[in-house]
Amino acid sequence: MPILHCIVHRIDKADGDQPAVLTAADTPLAPSPQLDDLLAELTTRFNAKRKGWGYFREDAAGRSLAALLPAYLDSGEAEPRTEAFATLSRQAAESLRELVEQQLPTGGYLLMAHVRQGETEHLTLALLHARAGFGVDAQLAVVPAAPLNVSQPALAARIDLTQMRAGHSRQYVAFTRDRGGQALAEAFRDWLGCEEGADAPEETRTLLKAFSDYVESEALPEEAAREKTDALLDYASDQAGRGEPLTLDALSELVDDQQPRAFYDYIRNQDYGLAPEIPPDKRTLQQFKRFTGRAGGVSISFDSHLLGNSIEYDADRDRLIIKQVPDALKTQLRERHT
């Protein structure tokens, strides 16, 4: 994960009505193995968190990150761009200082990094708290230490600069929304200058519903259905772990390598309203599984999200109620009845 530029600023907020104070670094940090490890750990933690997804608004406020970022991206190479990055980060830290003053009980360290991974470039930022603690120095003496709490950033975001430049995505900005409540999430989104373009949990649920419908329409044997379900969940979970969206093209190939366009075409023909790229929601994926049972000549299998909707379980009477009978089964029952 080559780090092109990385810098850390400190925002202090005292108790009471005192304004928050910014202590800005003059220049970006020099490369180091410790910095590589910090960014790698922060990326892993960020990918696991509940996030909002969106894109920069064209009318974003002048002190938002969306308004500040173009000056850096349009700067020259080498040294001038290093200076432009330092300027961008100081301006962003100063406007974030106001958010901290209004929305957070304490300040922290604003880390901002421009990272290249393969052919993709990201801008990663996080407001990290330092935890008071202790360490041991080279002389084996106990000394005060203040490690950064990378696992629980107060605020964090990642901008996929490659997707942003391409101009076709509405979800190249990912930002945390799992701490501090709705007011903080909205204030942070406004500081970014971001408009939400995707509801990750809802789109993930819609995708899983489309997959269940597809499996049912194909009348697949139980073993084949389970294999395709595992392929979908493995791919989606892997993308979620990497913090990347899943694509319908790639997913369709995984679901059926003999007919790689079949699932994709099914989604398009049924008009589920899904975008070509979907930000996977880890919690929704973890809740998705198939219930399966076989006894006395009866075999039943259904996806977990159907429970409580088209399928109900009456625990008191030990009954399973199917509200929407599959068409193929319905036809067989009608033929037998007549």
Secondary structure, DSSP 8 states (H G I E B T S, - for coil): --EEEEEEEEEE--STT---EEE--SS-----HHHHHHHHHHHHHHHTS-EEEEEE-TT--TTSHHHHHHHHHTS-SHHHHHHHHHHHHHHHHHHHHHHHHHH-SS-EEEEEEEEEETTEEEEEEEEE-B--EEEE-TTS-EEEE--B-TTS-SEEEEEEHHHHHHT--S--EEEE-SSSHHHHHHHHHHHHTEEEEE-HHHHHHHHHHHHHHHHHHTT--HHHHHHHHHHHHHHHHHHHHHT--EEHHHHHHHH-SSSTTHHHHHHHHHT----SEE---HHHHHH--EEEEEETTEEEEEEGGGBTTTEEEETTTTEEEESS--HHHHHHHHHHH-
